[in-house]
Amino acid sequence: MTAHLLTELTIFILAVFVGFEVISKVPTTLHTPLMSATNAIHGIVLVGALLIAGASDQPLNNIVAFVLVVLASLNVFGGYTVTERMLQMFRPKAPAKPPADGAR
């Protein structure tokens, strides 16, 4: 293993542990804003995947780039769907309609 690869692997492992610790300590009231920020980051990942797809010139790279674009798109759209469902929980409920005159 080269020193550069070992350094990058160490940084990745440390980032996983720090990320897990930070996310596990988030209170539920901050979860929705955090999800919105994460969706923005995933949008940047999608743009990066599109740039890689446009710059590739080998067939295997095109296939991998297409898979990356599909997965990044699923992540973005799924995140927005989850955020929208979570925001619906905080909307006021419609008042109950009074019963019809004939129903008693």
C-alpha positions as CSV (number, residue, x, y, z in Angstrom):
1,M,0.0,0.0,0.0
2,T,1.3,3.4,-0.8
3,A,1.5,6.2,1.7
4,H,-1.0,8.3,-0.2
5,L,-3.6,5.5,-0.3
6,L,-3.1,4.8,3.3
7,T,-3.6,8.5,4.2
8,E,-6.8,8.7,2.1
9,L,-8.1,5.5,3.7
10,T,-7.4,6.9,7.2
11,I,-9.2,10.1,6.4
12,F,-12.2,8.2,5.0
13,I,-12.5,6.0,8.1
14,L,-12.2,8.9,10.4
15,A,-14.8,10.8,8.4
16,V,-17.2,7.8,8.7
17,F,-16.8,7.7,12.5
18,V,-17.1,11.5,12.9
19,G,-20.2,11.5,10.6
20,F,-21.8,8.7,12.6
21,E,-21.3,10.5,15.9
22,V,-22.6,13.8,14.6
23,I,-25.7,12.3,13.0
24,S,-26.6,10.2,16.0
25,K,-26.6,13.2,18.3
26,V,-29.0,15.3,16.1
27,P,-32.3,16.1,17.9
28,T,-35.5,15.3,16.1
29,T,-36.4,19.0,15.8
30,L,-33.3,19.6,13.6
31,H,-33.7,16.5,11.5
32,T,-35.8,18.2,8.8
33,P,-33.4,21.1,8.2
34,L,-30.5,18.7,8.2
35,M,-32.2,16.6,5.6
36,S,-32.7,19.7,3.4
37,A,-29.0,20.5,3.7
38,T,-28.1,16.9,2.9
39,N,-30.3,17.1,-0.2
40,A,-28.4,20.1,-1.4
41,I,-25.1,18.2,-1.0
42,H,-26.6,15.3,-2.9
43,G,-27.5,17.7,-5.7
44,I,-23.8,18.6,-5.9
45,V,-22.9,14.9,-6.1
46,L,-25.4,14.6,-9.0
47,V,-23.7,17.5,-10.8
48,G,-20.3,15.9,-10.3
49,A,-21.7,12.6,-11.7
50,L,-23.0,14.4,-14.7
51,L,-19.6,16.0,-15.3
52,I,-17.9,12.7,-15.0
53,A,-20.4,11.2,-17.5
54,G,-19.8,14.0,-20.0
55,A,-16.0,13.7,-19.8
56,S,-15.7,9.9,-20.1
57,D,-14.7,8.4,-23.4
58,Q,-14.4,4.7,-22.7
59,P,-17.4,2.3,-22.7
60,L,-16.8,1.1,-19.1
61,N,-16.6,4.7,-17.9
62,N,-19.8,5.5,-19.6
63,I,-21.6,2.6,-17.9
64,V,-20.2,3.5,-14.5
65,A,-21.1,7.2,-15.0
66,F,-24.6,6.3,-16.0
67,V,-25.0,4.1,-12.8
68,L,-23.6,7.0,-10.7
69,V,-26.1,9.5,-12.3
70,V,-29.0,7.1,-11.6
71,L,-28.0,6.5,-8.0
72,A,-27.4,10.2,-7.3
73,S,-30.8,11.0,-8.8
74,L,-32.5,8.5,-6.7
75,N,-30.8,9.8,-3.6
76,V,-31.8,13.4,-4.4
77,F,-35.5,12.7,-5.3
78,G,-35.9,10.2,-2.4
79,G,-34.4,12.8,0.0
80,Y,-36.9,15.5,-1.1
81,T,-39.8,13.0,-0.9
82,V,-38.8,12.1,2.7
83,T,-38.4,15.8,3.6
84,E,-41.8,16.7,2.2
85,R,-43.4,13.9,4.2
86,M,-41.7,15.0,7.3
87,L,-42.8,18.6,6.7
88,Q,-46.4,17.4,6.4
89,M,-46.3,16.2,10.0
90,F,-45.8,19.8,11.1
91,R,-48.6,21.4,9.1
92,P,-51.9,22.2,10.9
93,K,-54.6,19.7,10.4
94,A,-57.9,20.7,8.7
95,P,-60.7,21.3,11.2
96,A,-63.2,18.4,11.4
97,K,-66.4,18.9,9.5
98,P,-69.6,18.9,11.5
99,P,-71.9,15.9,11.0
100,A,-74.7,16.2,8.5
101,D,-78.2,17.0,9.9
102,G,-79.6,13.6,9.2
103,A,-76.8,11.6,10.9
104,R,-77.3,11.4,14.7
